[in-house]
Amino acid sequence: MTRLVFLIAGLILTGIGILGVVLPGLPGTIFLILALHCFSRSHEGLHRWMTTNRLFGETLRNWERDKSMSKRTKVIAISLIWIAILSAVIRTPSPWASPISICVAIALTIYLVKVKTTVSSDHGAHENQKAA
């Protein structure tokens, strides 16, 4: 029964995560990380599919291995956060929503900057080639 709950939760979270990749303002990565956790407890095949997916597999492997993100992923995430927050601030006339939104963006930016940065394997190979 527990495995079934984790499987269903993983499928739902994967759907939301994939929507988050496409829709601005909806975070995708956090839902994919949560789905990965659910699949690690319920379905080995779906867990493997997520970690080998060409679009988000590397990001999920990095997170699962040592709670790290590549510099590229961080830059993209921070950029999208600020684009979404600033566009919401511009469109929202509420005097209290804008400062709250800006505080959320600042907090998320600080968090992402503090997350361990993974040097991608491609980058390391490139550095090794330059040294040779």
C-alpha positions as CSV (number, residue, x, y, z in Angstrom):
1,M,0.0,0.0,0.0
2,T,2.8,2.4,0.9
3,R,4.6,1.7,-2.4
4,L,1.3,2.5,-4.3
5,V,1.0,5.8,-2.4
6,F,4.6,6.8,-3.3
7,L,4.0,5.7,-6.9
8,I,0.9,7.8,-7.3
9,A,2.5,10.8,-5.6
10,G,5.6,10.4,-7.9
11,L,3.4,10.4,-11.0
12,I,1.5,13.5,-9.9
13,L,4.7,15.3,-8.9
14,T,6.4,14.4,-12.2
15,G,3.4,15.8,-14.1
16,I,3.6,19.1,-12.1
17,G,7.4,19.1,-12.5
18,I,7.2,18.8,-16.3
19,L,4.6,21.5,-16.4
20,G,6.9,23.7,-14.4
21,V,9.6,23.2,-17.0
22,V,7.2,24.6,-19.6
23,L,5.2,27.2,-17.7
24,P,6.9,30.3,-16.4
25,G,6.4,31.0,-12.7
26,L,5.8,27.3,-11.8
27,P,8.9,25.7,-10.4
28,G,9.7,22.4,-12.0
29,T,12.9,21.2,-10.3
30,I,11.5,20.9,-6.8
31,F,8.6,18.7,-8.0
32,L,10.9,16.5,-10.0
33,I,13.2,16.1,-6.9
34,L,10.2,15.1,-4.8
35,A,9.0,12.7,-7.5
36,L,12.5,11.2,-7.7
37,H,12.3,10.5,-3.9
38,C,8.9,8.9,-4.3
39,F,10.1,6.7,-7.1
40,S,13.2,5.6,-5.1
41,R,10.7,4.1,-2.7
42,S,8.2,2.7,-5.2
43,H,9.4,2.0,-8.7
44,E,13.0,1.3,-9.7
45,G,12.2,1.7,-13.5
46,L,10.7,5.2,-13.1
47,H,13.5,6.2,-10.8
48,R,16.0,5.1,-13.5
49,W,14.0,6.9,-16.2
50,M,14.2,10.2,-14.3
51,T,17.9,10.0,-13.5
52,T,18.8,9.1,-17.1
53,N,16.4,11.6,-18.8
54,R,18.3,13.8,-21.2
55,L,16.5,17.0,-20.1
56,F,16.7,16.8,-16.3
57,G,18.5,13.6,-15.5
58,E,21.9,15.2,-14.7
59,T,20.3,17.7,-12.4
60,L,18.4,15.0,-10.5
61,R,21.5,12.8,-10.3
62,N,23.6,15.7,-8.9
63,W,20.9,16.5,-6.3
64,E,20.4,12.8,-5.3
65,R,24.2,12.2,-5.0
66,D,25.3,15.2,-3.0
67,K,22.5,17.9,-2.9
68,S,24.3,19.9,-5.5
69,M,23.4,21.8,-8.7
70,S,25.5,22.8,-11.8
71,K,26.3,26.4,-12.2
72,R,24.2,26.5,-15.4
73,T,21.2,25.1,-13.6
74,K,21.6,27.7,-10.8
75,V,21.9,30.6,-13.4
76,I,18.8,29.4,-15.2
77,A,16.8,28.9,-12.0
78,I,17.7,32.3,-10.6
79,S,17.0,34.0,-13.9
80,L,13.6,32.4,-14.3
81,I,12.7,33.2,-10.7
82,W,13.5,36.9,-11.2
83,I,11.7,37.1,-14.5
84,A,8.6,35.5,-13.0
85,I,8.7,37.6,-9.9
86,L,9.3,40.9,-11.6
87,S,6.6,40.3,-14.2
88,A,4.2,39.5,-11.4
89,V,5.2,42.7,-9.6
90,I,4.7,44.8,-12.7
91,R,1.2,43.3,-13.3
92,T,0.1,43.4,-9.6
93,P,-1.1,46.8,-8.3
94,S,-1.2,45.5,-4.7
95,P,1.1,47.5,-2.4
96,W,1.9,44.5,-0.1
97,A,2.3,41.8,-2.8
98,S,5.3,43.4,-4.5
99,P,7.5,43.6,-1.4
100,I,6.5,40.0,-0.4
101,S,7.3,38.8,-3.9
102,I,10.7,40.5,-3.9
103,C,11.5,39.0,-0.5
104,V,10.6,35.6,-1.8
105,A,12.9,36.1,-4.9
106,I,15.7,37.3,-2.7
107,A,15.3,34.3,-0.3
108,L,15.3,31.8,-3.2
109,T,18.3,33.4,-4.8
110,I,20.3,33.2,-1.6
111,Y,19.3,29.6,-1.1
112,L,20.3,28.7,-4.7
113,V,23.6,30.5,-4.4
114,K,24.4,28.6,-1.2
115,V,23.6,25.2,-2.7
116,K,26.8,23.3,-3.5
117,T,27.9,23.8,-7.1
118,T,28.7,20.7,-9.0
119,V,31.4,20.9,-11.7
120,S,29.9,18.9,-14.6
121,S,31.7,16.0,-16.0
122,D,31.9,17.7,-19.4
123,H,33.6,20.7,-17.8
124,G,36.1,18.5,-16.0
125,A,37.0,16.7,-19.2
126,H,37.4,20.0,-21.0
127,E,39.7,21.2,-18.3
128,N,41.8,18.0,-18.5
129,Q,42.1,18.5,-22.3
130,K,43.3,22.0,-21.8
131,A,46.0,20.8,-19.4
132,A,47.3,18.2,-21.8
